[in-house]
Amino acid sequence: MTAPHRIALLTQADCAFCEHAKTVLAKVGADHPLVITEIDLTSEEGRRLGAEAGVLFAPGILLDGKPFSYGRLSERKLRRALKAAAAPATTPIDPTPKQ
């Protein structure tokens, strides 16, 4: 079992894209371990995180502390990112023949 991914969801009131993001996160969370923290974009913490991440409008998504997206959340993009993060790191093979 892999460690859960941390999602910070920066939202605002009366935001249809925010509701969409919550639906996408619930669906993806059924397949991937996620810890989701919802933060109001108008709060002090929300404004700070949004400014640091370059979030221009809600919803803003930070994946494991790094900016991921803002606006309409793409389920496909999120699933690809989580799959890539779960893939084991590969060591490049040295093509130089050994003497």
All heavy atoms as an XYZ file, in Angstrom:
740
protein
N       0.856     -1.194      0.000
C       0.000      0.000      0.000
C       0.889      1.239      0.000
O       1.814      1.353      0.782
C      -0.879     -0.036      1.252
C      -1.703      1.181      1.468
S      -3.348      0.866      0.856
C      -4.101      2.403      1.221
N       0.589      2.149     -0.904
C       1.379      3.367     -0.975
C       0.825      4.403     -0.010
O      -0.335      4.355      0.386
C       1.357      3.943     -2.411
O       0.010      4.236     -2.764
C       1.938      2.968     -3.419
N       1.679      5.333      0.356
C       1.250      6.418      1.244
C       0.232      7.278      0.505
O       0.309      7.442     -0.708
C       2.449      7.256      1.654
N      -0.728      7.821      1.226
C      -1.728      8.655      0.548
C      -1.121      9.948      0.015
O      -0.165     10.478      0.580
C      -2.759      8.940      1.636
C      -2.085      8.659      2.920
C      -0.979      7.694      2.644
N      -1.679     10.402     -1.085
C      -1.280     11.686     -1.645
C      -2.059     12.775     -0.927
O      -3.233     12.614     -0.615
C      -1.584     11.742     -3.144
C      -0.737     10.824     -3.946
N       0.547     11.135     -4.324
C      -0.979      9.586     -4.427
C       1.055     10.141     -5.003
N       0.147      9.178     -5.081
N      -1.396     13.891     -0.677
C      -2.045     15.028     -0.022
C      -2.559     15.979     -1.091
O      -1.809     16.392     -1.970
C      -1.053     15.751      0.892
C      -0.603     14.909      2.089
C       0.483     15.589      2.914
N       1.690     15.778      2.121
C       2.188     16.957      1.749
N       1.621     18.082      2.106
N       3.287     17.037      1.025
N      -3.840     16.284     -1.002
C      -4.471     17.222     -1.921
C      -4.955     18.420     -1.117
O      -5.696     18.261     -0.154
C      -5.701     16.598     -2.619
C      -5.337     15.330     -3.378
C      -6.413     17.624     -3.498
C      -4.759     15.523     -4.735
N      -4.520     19.603     -1.510
C      -5.084     20.834     -0.955
C      -6.020     21.368     -2.027
O      -5.609     21.604     -3.167
C      -3.999     21.846     -0.629
N      -7.295     21.513     -1.665
C      -8.313     21.990     -2.581
C      -8.700     23.401     -2.166
O      -9.310     23.612     -1.119
C      -9.529     21.053     -2.533
C     -10.764     21.457     -3.330
C     -10.438     21.588     -4.814
C     -11.879     20.449     -3.108
N      -8.285     24.382     -2.973
C      -8.572     25.782     -2.683
C      -9.897     26.143     -3.352
O     -10.007     26.103     -4.584
C      -7.444     26.678     -3.203
C      -6.040     26.329     -2.697
C      -4.991     27.206     -3.367
C      -5.963     26.449     -1.206
N     -10.901     26.466     -2.541
C     -12.251     26.687     -3.060
C     -12.775     28.073     -2.697
O     -12.175     28.784     -1.892
C     -13.224     25.642     -2.490
O     -13.276     25.787     -1.066
C     -12.803     24.233     -2.854
N     -13.909     28.398     -3.276
C     -14.629     29.610     -2.893
C     -16.116     29.304     -2.973
O     -16.526     28.326     -3.596
C     -14.253     30.794     -3.764
C     -14.652     30.673     -5.214
C     -14.130     31.825     -6.049
O     -13.074     32.384     -5.759
N     -14.836     32.172     -7.100
N     -16.921     30.148     -2.344
C     -18.365     29.945     -2.293
C     -18.987     30.062     -3.683
O     -18.474     30.789     -4.543
C     -18.997     30.969     -1.356
N     -20.071     29.330     -3.890
C     -20.839     29.383     -5.145
C     -19.969     29.155     -6.374
O     -20.014     29.922     -7.338
C     -21.596     30.721     -5.275
C     -22.568     30.941     -4.134
O     -23.224     29.962     -3.722
O     -22.651     32.081     -3.636
N     -19.169     28.107     -6.334
C     -18.211     27.815     -7.406
C     -18.548     26.449     -8.018
O     -18.340     25.422     -7.381
C     -16.797     27.834     -6.823
S     -15.523     27.192     -7.920
N     -19.089     26.462     -9.231
C     -19.466     25.206     -9.895
C     -18.238     24.332    -10.161
O     -18.302     23.102    -10.015
C     -20.195     25.506    -11.198
N     -17.121     24.927    -10.536
C     -15.911     24.142    -10.770
C     -15.402     23.507     -9.480
O     -14.795     22.437     -9.507
C     -14.812     24.987    -11.416
C     -15.020     25.259    -12.884
C     -14.415     26.345    -13.477
C     -15.808     24.444    -13.680
C     -14.577     26.621    -14.832
C     -15.983     24.695    -15.031
C     -15.367     25.787    -15.615
N     -15.625     24.172     -8.347
C     -15.223     23.608     -7.052
C     -16.035     22.350     -6.760
O     -15.490     21.344     -6.297
C     -15.400     24.632     -5.932
S     -14.365     26.106     -6.139
N     -17.332     22.397     -7.031
C     -18.189     21.227     -6.829
C     -17.757     20.095     -7.758
O     -17.715     18.933     -7.363
C     -19.662     21.585     -7.042
C     -20.195     22.569     -6.013
C     -19.960     22.134     -4.567
O     -20.205     20.952     -4.251
O     -19.513     22.964     -3.762
N     -17.422     20.444     -8.998
C     -16.927     19.450     -9.954
C     -15.635     18.816     -9.434
O     -15.460     17.595     -9.499
C     -16.697     20.098    -11.326
C     -16.050     19.186    -12.305
N     -14.690     19.167    -12.531
C     -16.572     18.227    -13.114
C     -14.404     18.245    -13.435
N     -15.528     17.672    -13.803
N     -14.721     19.631     -8.914
C     -13.452     19.121     -8.389
C     -13.694     18.145     -7.240
O     -13.036     17.110     -7.143
C     -12.556     20.274     -7.936
N     -14.644     18.457     -6.365
C     -14.957     17.560     -5.242
C     -15.473     16.223     -5.754
O     -15.104     15.169     -5.221
C     -15.994     18.210     -4.315
C     -15.456     19.406     -3.563
C     -16.563     20.063     -2.760
C     -16.139     21.411     -2.219
N     -17.213     22.071     -1.472
N     -16.283     16.243     -6.802
C     -16.796     15.004     -7.399
C     -15.659     14.187     -7.998
O     -15.570     12.975     -7.795
C     -17.852     15.334     -8.485
O     -18.906     16.085     -7.879
C     -18.411     14.082     -9.116
N     -14.779     14.854     -8.748
C     -13.634     14.166     -9.357
C     -12.743     13.567     -8.269
O     -12.322     12.407     -8.366
C     -12.826     15.130    -10.257
C     -11.482     14.523    -10.660
C     -13.632     15.516    -11.488
N     -12.461     14.329     -7.222
C     -11.596     13.829     -6.151
C     -12.232     12.633     -5.439
O     -11.529     11.688     -5.067
C     -11.277     14.947     -5.161
C     -10.353     16.041     -5.705
C     -10.287     17.215     -4.740
C      -8.967     15.492     -5.991
N     -13.537     12.643     -5.276
C     -14.220     11.505     -4.655
C     -14.085     10.255     -5.532
O     -13.812      9.162     -5.029
C     -15.680     11.830     -4.410
N     -14.247     10.422     -6.851
C     -14.110      9.284     -7.776
C     -12.687      8.748     -7.782
O     -12.460      7.547     -7.689
C     -14.507      9.700     -9.195
C     -15.996      9.826     -9.407
C     -16.348     10.366    -10.771
C     -15.872      9.502    -11.906
N     -16.291     10.036    -13.233
N     -11.723      9.646     -7.903
C     -10.314      9.236     -7.957
C      -9.887      8.649     -6.611
O      -9.115      7.688     -6.557
C      -9.416     10.419     -8.374
C      -7.946     10.073     -8.259
C      -9.758     10.858     -9.795
N     -10.425      9.201     -5.528
C     -10.100      8.710     -4.191
C     -10.551      7.280     -3.952
O     -10.037      6.606     -3.060
N     -11.488      6.789     -4.750
C     -11.907      5.389     -4.641
C     -10.817      4.445     -5.149
O     -10.772      3.276     -4.762
C     -13.203      5.169     -5.413
N      -9.932      4.952     -6.010
C      -8.873      4.137     -6.606
C      -7.473      4.455     -6.095
O      -6.554      3.669     -6.284
C      -8.876      4.315     -8.127
C     -10.196      3.924     -8.750
O     -10.813      2.954     -8.288
O     -10.623      4.605     -9.708
N      -7.298      5.631     -5.525
C      -5.993      6.074     -5.040
C      -6.164      6.634     -3.632
O      -7.109      7.375     -3.382
C      -5.416      7.180     -5.940
C      -5.164      6.747     -7.340
N      -4.000      6.125     -7.729
C      -5.938      6.829     -8.459
C      -4.063      5.858     -9.017
N      -5.232      6.269     -9.483
N      -5.232      6.327     -2.721
C      -5.349      6.898     -1.370
C      -5.061      8.402     -1.394
O      -3.993      8.820     -1.820
C      -4.297      6.134     -0.566
C      -3.311      5.620     -1.575
C      -4.078      5.446     -2.862
N      -6.058      9.187     -0.986
C      -5.935     10.645     -0.972
C      -6.313     11.183      0.394
O      -7.251     10.693      1.017
C      -6.875     11.286     -2.003
C      -6.721     10.893     -3.467
C      -7.799     11.583     -4.305
C      -5.340     11.244     -3.980
N      -5.595     12.201      0.840
C      -5.983     12.974      2.011
C      -6.270     14.371      1.490
O      -5.366     15.057      1.010
C      -4.864     13.008      3.079
C      -5.243     13.932      4.216
C      -4.554     11.612      3.581
N      -7.544     14.768      1.533
C      -7.977     16.022      0.929
C      -8.267     17.046      2.015
O      -9.011     16.773      2.957
C      -9.232     15.802      0.071
C      -8.934     14.757     -1.008
C      -9.706     17.110     -0.548
C     -10.155     14.189     -1.679
N      -7.658     18.212      1.874
C      -7.911     19.325      2.777
C      -8.510     20.450      1.955
O      -7.880     20.939      1.013
C      -6.604     19.808      3.439
O      -5.987     18.706      4.100
C      -6.879     20.917      4.439
N      -9.730     20.849      2.308
C     -10.381     21.949      1.601
C     -10.064     23.252      2.326
O     -10.227     23.344      3.540
C     -11.890     21.729      1.541
C     -12.595     22.751      0.697
C     -14.072     22.452      0.525
O     -14.503     21.313      0.763
O     -14.795     23.395      0.162
N      -9.591     24.240      1.572
C      -9.194     25.524      2.142
C      -9.896     26.625      1.358
O      -9.828     26.662      0.122
C      -7.662     25.707      2.063
C      -6.951     24.563      2.805
C      -7.247     27.059      2.625
C      -5.485     24.437      2.486
N     -10.555     27.524      2.069
C     -11.244     28.641      1.436
C     -10.201     29.589      0.846
O      -9.288     30.046      1.536
C     -12.106     29.374      2.473
C     -12.983     30.450      1.858
O     -12.632     31.005      0.791
O     -14.019     30.748      2.463
N     -10.331     29.863     -0.440
C      -9.369     30.715     -1.147
C      -9.380     32.146     -0.625
O      -8.413     32.880     -0.804
C      -9.684     30.687     -2.648
C      -8.626     31.135     -3.637
C      -7.276     30.459     -3.387
C      -9.068     30.858     -5.045
N     -10.456     32.540      0.064
C     -10.507     33.899      0.599
C      -9.943     33.987      2.021
O      -9.818     35.082      2.563
C     -11.952     34.439      0.596
O     -12.756     33.623      1.446
C     -12.524     34.458     -0.814
N      -9.584     32.836      2.618
C      -8.988     32.858      3.954
C      -7.521     33.288      3.847
O      -6.935     33.290      2.762
C      -9.072     31.473      4.605
O      -8.180     30.568      3.958
N      -6.931     33.617      4.972
C      -5.523     34.028      4.969
C      -4.638     32.910      4.404
O      -3.791     33.147      3.542
C      -5.095     34.386      6.396
C      -3.695     34.968      6.471
C      -3.327     35.423      7.881
O      -4.224     35.852      8.639
O      -2.135     35.334      8.203
N      -4.847     31.676      4.883
C      -4.051     30.542      4.394
C      -4.323     30.293      2.908
O      -3.406     30.036      2.136
C      -4.378     29.280      5.201
C      -3.579     28.074      4.744
C      -3.954     26.793      5.463
O      -5.029     26.727      6.096
O      -3.174     25.828      5.374
N      -5.586     30.400      2.514
C      -5.950     30.189      1.119
C      -5.311     31.210      0.191
O      -4.805     30.864     -0.879
N      -5.334     32.471      0.597
C      -4.697     33.515     -0.215
C      -3.197     33.275     -0.332
O      -2.614     33.442     -1.404
C      -4.972     34.900      0.375
C      -6.403     35.381      0.158
C      -6.577     36.866      0.508
N      -6.131     37.197      1.852
C      -6.892     37.140      2.948
N      -8.144     36.740      2.846
N      -6.411     37.475      4.124
N      -2.567     32.894      0.785
C      -1.119     32.638      0.770
C      -0.787     31.462     -0.149
O       0.082     31.568     -1.027
C      -0.618     32.354      2.187
C       0.897     32.079      2.261
C       1.355     31.696      3.660
N       0.689     30.529      4.190
C       0.995     29.257      3.869
N       1.956     29.016      2.987
N       0.353     28.256      4.407
N      -1.497     30.343      0.036
C      -1.230     29.164     -0.802
C      -1.518     29.460     -2.269
O      -0.751     29.057     -3.153
C      -2.072     27.980     -0.333
C      -1.643     27.317      0.964
C      -2.679     26.280      1.394
C      -0.283     26.670      0.822
N      -2.617     30.160     -2.527
C      -2.964     30.496     -3.902
C      -1.909     31.366     -4.565
O      -1.537     31.140     -5.715
N      -1.403     32.351     -3.833
C      -0.362     33.231     -4.380
C       0.927     32.449     -4.642
O       1.554     32.598     -5.695
C      -0.097     34.387     -3.423
N       1.314     31.587     -3.696
C       2.541     30.796     -3.864
C       2.430     29.823     -5.033
O       3.409     29.563     -5.728
C       2.845     30.011     -2.585
C       3.309     30.863     -1.426
C       3.439     30.082     -0.129
O       3.203     28.847     -0.118
O       3.782     30.706      0.889
N       1.231     29.263     -5.250
C       1.034     28.251     -6.284
C       0.653     28.856     -7.633
O       0.550     28.136     -8.621
C      -0.043     27.266     -5.837
N       0.399     30.161     -7.676
C       0.002     30.790     -8.929
C      -1.427     30.473     -9.334
O      -1.742     30.446    -10.520
N      -2.283     30.228     -8.354
C      -3.688     29.939     -8.626
C      -4.381     31.245     -9.004
O      -4.435     32.172     -8.209
C      -4.370     29.284     -7.398
C      -5.863     29.158     -7.623
C      -3.741     27.933     -7.099
N      -4.917     31.301    -10.227
C      -5.558     32.516    -10.704
C      -7.031     32.568    -10.327
O      -7.588     33.643    -10.180
C      -5.397     32.639    -12.219
C      -3.954     32.689    -12.723
C      -3.915     32.816    -14.229
C      -3.188     33.831    -12.067
N      -7.667     31.395    -10.218
C      -9.063     31.327     -9.792
C      -9.363     29.925     -9.282
O      -8.609     28.994     -9.520
C     -10.021     31.746    -10.911
C      -9.799     31.054    -12.222
C     -10.374     29.819    -12.498
C      -9.010     31.638    -13.194
C     -10.157     29.192    -13.707
C      -8.786     31.015    -14.410
C      -9.364     29.782    -14.668
N     -10.465     29.809     -8.577
C     -10.852     28.551     -7.937
C     -11.409     27.572     -8.972
O     -11.922     27.984    -10.000
C     -11.891     28.822     -6.855
N     -11.303     26.292     -8.684
C     -10.573     25.723     -7.564
C      -9.095     25.570     -7.903
O      -8.736     25.335     -9.044
C     -11.227     24.348     -7.390
C     -11.639     23.966     -8.779
C     -12.037     25.269     -9.446
N      -8.283     25.699     -6.898
C      -6.863     25.436     -7.044
C      -6.564     24.081     -6.439
O      -7.139     23.712     -5.420
N      -5.696     23.318     -7.080
C      -5.323     21.994     -6.585
C      -3.815     21.966     -6.380
O      -3.051     22.260     -7.292
C      -5.693     20.879     -7.599
C      -7.160     20.941     -7.994
C      -5.294     19.509     -7.065
C      -8.132     20.528     -6.948
N      -3.417     21.613     -5.151
C      -2.016     21.355     -4.866
C      -1.904     19.866     -4.587
O      -2.649     19.323     -3.767
C      -1.542     22.149     -3.654
C      -1.186     23.623     -3.884
C      -2.407     24.427     -4.254
C      -0.516     24.197     -2.682
N      -1.021     19.202     -5.293
C      -0.813     17.767     -5.148
C       0.515     17.555     -4.433
O       1.561     17.935     -4.954
C      -0.808     17.088     -6.519
C      -0.475     15.609     -6.579
C      -1.450     14.792     -5.732
C      -0.480     15.116     -8.018
N       0.427     16.998     -3.251
C       1.621     16.767     -2.419
C       2.436     18.045     -2.247
O       3.662     18.050     -2.338
C       2.471     15.631     -2.993
C       1.755     14.284     -2.918
O       1.002     14.071     -1.942
O       1.947     13.448     -3.819
N       1.719     19.157     -2.041
C       2.362     20.441     -1.761
C       2.814     21.217     -2.978
O       3.324     22.321     -2.856
N       2.622     20.652     -4.179
C       3.071     21.327     -5.396
C       1.865     21.743     -6.232
O       0.873     21.020     -6.307
C       3.955     20.381     -6.215
C       5.216     20.000     -5.486
C       6.069     19.089     -6.340
C       7.288     18.674     -5.553
N       7.423     17.258     -5.390
N       1.943     22.882     -6.917
C       0.839     23.314     -7.764
C       0.520     22.251     -8.818
O       1.426     21.711     -9.463
C       1.367     24.582     -8.437
C       2.485     25.047     -7.559
C       3.064     23.819     -6.932
N      -0.757     21.935     -8.957
C      -1.179     20.941     -9.949
C      -2.078     21.571    -11.006
O      -1.841     21.427    -12.191
C      -1.886     19.772     -9.264
C      -2.359     18.723    -10.229
C      -1.452     17.873    -10.843
C      -3.693     18.597    -10.538
C      -1.878     16.919    -11.752
C      -4.129     17.648    -11.446
C      -3.221     16.804    -12.053
N      -3.123     22.276    -10.561
C      -4.026     22.891    -11.533
C      -4.907     23.923    -10.853
O      -4.952     24.014     -9.627
C      -4.916     21.834    -12.203
O      -5.901     21.363    -11.311
N      -5.597     24.683    -11.671
C      -6.664     25.555    -11.181
C      -7.728     25.592    -12.264
O      -7.482     25.235    -13.416
C      -6.167     26.956    -10.813
C      -5.537     27.735    -11.928
C      -6.321     28.495    -12.788
C      -4.163     27.723    -12.121
C      -5.737     29.220    -13.815
C      -3.578     28.439    -13.138
C      -4.375     29.184    -13.986
O      -3.796     29.897    -15.005
N      -8.940     25.971    -11.878
C     -10.055     25.919    -12.813
C     -10.628     24.510    -12.853
O     -10.512     23.753    -11.893
N     -11.221     24.138    -13.964
C     -11.879     22.834    -14.087
C     -10.845     21.713    -13.974
O      -9.912     21.637    -14.761
C     -12.627     22.735    -15.415
C     -13.493     21.508    -15.508
C     -14.296     21.522    -16.811
N     -15.318     20.500    -16.794
C     -15.095     19.198    -16.990
N     -13.871     18.775    -17.215
N     -16.092     18.342    -16.966
N     -11.032     20.832    -12.997
C     -10.095     19.731    -12.747
C     -10.323     18.609    -13.749
O     -11.442     18.136    -13.916
C     -10.285     19.207    -11.318
C      -9.431     17.999    -10.918
C      -7.939     18.298    -11.038
C      -9.778     17.573     -9.494
N      -9.246     18.178    -14.395
C      -9.294     17.063    -15.333
C      -9.043     15.760    -14.583
O      -7.965     15.553    -14.017
C      -8.232     17.245    -16.422
O      -8.055     16.037    -17.142
N     -10.049     14.883    -14.587
C      -9.893     13.586    -13.927
C      -8.771     12.797    -14.583
O      -7.950     12.174    -13.908
C     -11.209     12.799    -13.998
C     -11.121     11.448    -13.321
C     -12.429     10.679    -13.337
O     -13.494     11.278    -13.618
O     -12.395      9.473    -13.067
N      -8.700     12.826    -15.904
C      -7.668     12.070    -16.626
C      -6.269     12.559    -16.249
O      -5.363     11.762    -15.995
C      -7.886     12.211    -18.130
C      -6.879     11.404    -18.942
C      -7.111     11.545    -20.415
N      -8.445     11.096    -20.761
C      -9.028     11.351    -21.916
N      -8.404     12.043    -22.838
N     -10.234     10.914    -22.168
N      -6.085     13.878    -16.209
C      -4.775     14.448    -15.853
C      -4.384     14.046    -14.426
O      -3.230     13.686    -14.158
C      -4.820     15.977    -15.980
C      -3.532     16.665    -15.624
C      -3.677     18.181    -15.739
C      -2.449     18.882    -15.210
N      -2.622     20.343    -15.184
N      -5.338     14.085    -13.503
C      -5.056     13.720    -12.120
C      -4.692     12.247    -12.017
O      -3.726     11.878    -11.350
C      -6.252     14.045    -11.221
C      -6.096     13.698     -9.741
C      -4.889     14.403     -9.122
C      -7.370     14.041     -8.981
N      -5.454     11.384    -12.687
C      -5.148      9.944    -12.649
C      -3.763      9.656    -13.226
O      -3.015      8.844    -12.698
C      -6.222      9.146    -13.391
C      -7.530      9.059    -12.636
C      -8.523      8.145    -13.343
N      -9.788      8.106    -12.659
C     -10.057      7.330    -11.607
N      -9.127      6.530    -11.129
N     -11.242      7.349    -11.032
N      -3.414     10.333    -14.333
C      -2.071     10.142    -14.919
C      -0.981     10.554    -13.938
O       0.032      9.873    -13.787
C      -1.931     10.939    -16.212
C      -2.476     10.236    -17.425
C      -1.982     10.850    -18.728
N      -2.117     12.284    -18.791
C      -3.051     12.933    -19.474
N      -3.942     12.286    -20.166
N      -3.078     14.245    -19.479
N      -1.176     11.687    -13.273
C      -0.172     12.185    -12.324
C      -0.019     11.229    -11.146
O       1.104     10.949    -10.704
C      -0.554     13.573    -11.829
N      -1.130     10.698    -10.643
C      -1.058      9.765     -9.514
C      -0.420      8.447     -9.928
O       0.360      7.866     -9.176
C      -2.458      9.528     -8.934
C      -3.098     10.754     -8.288
C      -4.542     10.460     -7.911
C      -2.309     11.228     -7.080
N      -0.727      7.990    -11.134
C      -0.120      6.755    -11.636
C       1.388      6.932    -11.807
O       2.176      6.066    -11.432
C      -0.766      6.355    -12.964
C      -0.272      5.044    -13.506
C      -1.005      4.669    -14.786
C      -0.473      3.359    -15.328
N      -1.124      2.990    -16.582
N       1.792      8.080    -12.352
C       3.218      8.353    -12.550
C       3.942      8.444    -11.211
O       5.066      7.957    -11.065
C       3.409      9.645    -13.339
N       3.284      9.041    -10.219
C       3.908      9.172     -8.896
C       4.061      7.819     -8.224
O       4.980      7.606     -7.430
C       3.081     10.107     -8.018
N       3.171      6.872     -8.551
C       3.217      5.551     -7.928
C       4.203      4.619     -8.619
O       4.599      3.601     -8.046
C       1.826      4.916     -7.942
N       4.597      4.963     -9.851
C       5.515      4.104    -10.600
C       6.888      4.126     -9.936
O       7.362      5.184     -9.515
C       5.619      4.581    -12.041
N       7.511      2.950     -9.833
C       8.844      2.922     -9.220
C       9.855      3.666    -10.090
O       9.754      3.647    -11.314
C       9.185      1.434     -9.151
C       8.280      0.775    -10.132
C       7.070      1.651    -10.280
N      10.754      4.342     -9.444
C      11.803      5.063    -10.168
C      12.709      4.044    -10.842
O      13.083      3.042    -10.247
C      12.605      5.928     -9.212
N      13.038      4.305    -12.079
C      13.903      3.381    -12.801
C      15.305      3.956    -12.871
O      15.496      5.160    -12.948
C      13.381      3.133    -14.231
O      13.272      4.385    -14.897
C      12.030      2.440    -14.213
N      16.250      3.071    -12.841
C      17.650      3.474    -12.958
C      18.043      3.356    -14.414
O      17.840      2.307    -15.026
C      18.549      2.545    -12.096
O      18.042      2.552    -10.768
C      19.987      2.998    -12.122
N      18.598      4.429    -14.992
C      18.996      4.342    -16.399
C      20.083      3.282    -16.584
O      20.953      3.111    -15.734
C      19.529      5.732    -16.716
C      19.396      6.556    -15.502
C      18.867      5.694    -14.399
N      19.984      2.585    -17.691
C      20.977      1.550    -17.999
C      22.112      2.213    -18.763
O      21.897      2.942    -19.732
C      20.345      0.425    -18.837
C      19.232     -0.240    -18.031
C      21.382     -0.579    -19.289
C      18.407     -1.228    -18.807
N      23.326      1.955    -18.329
C      24.509      2.505    -18.978
C      24.779      1.679    -20.253
O      25.086      0.495    -20.162
C      25.700      2.436    -18.034
C      26.943      3.078    -18.607
O      26.891      3.537    -19.769
O      27.964      3.120    -17.915
N      24.638      2.303    -21.436
C      24.821      1.538    -22.683
C      26.294      1.282    -23.020
O      26.580      0.576    -23.966
C      24.178      2.439    -23.738
C      24.344      3.821    -23.194
C      24.266      3.674    -21.681
N      27.220      1.825    -22.238
C      28.642      1.640    -22.520
C      29.039      0.211    -22.159
O      28.835     -0.223    -21.031
C      29.474      2.620    -21.671
O      28.949      3.926    -21.835
C      30.931      2.590    -22.091
N      29.616     -0.507    -23.125
C      30.040     -1.896    -22.815
C      31.173     -1.890    -21.779
O      32.037     -1.033    -21.808
C      30.503     -2.459    -24.149
C      30.510     -1.326    -25.126
C      29.867     -0.141    -24.491
N      31.106     -2.844    -20.890
C      32.149     -2.967    -19.859
C      33.322     -3.736    -20.443
O      33.162     -4.712    -21.146
C      31.611     -3.700    -18.628
C      30.419     -3.028    -18.003
C      30.781     -1.676    -17.435
C      29.560     -1.036    -16.824
N      29.574      0.381    -16.848
N      34.531     -3.309    -20.150
C      35.765     -3.942    -20.632
C      36.232     -4.995    -19.675
O      36.156     -4.953    -18.542
C      36.849     -2.896    -20.826
C      36.496     -1.837    -21.842
C      36.440     -2.368    -23.278
O      37.227     -3.209    -23.640
N      35.509     -1.893    -24.064
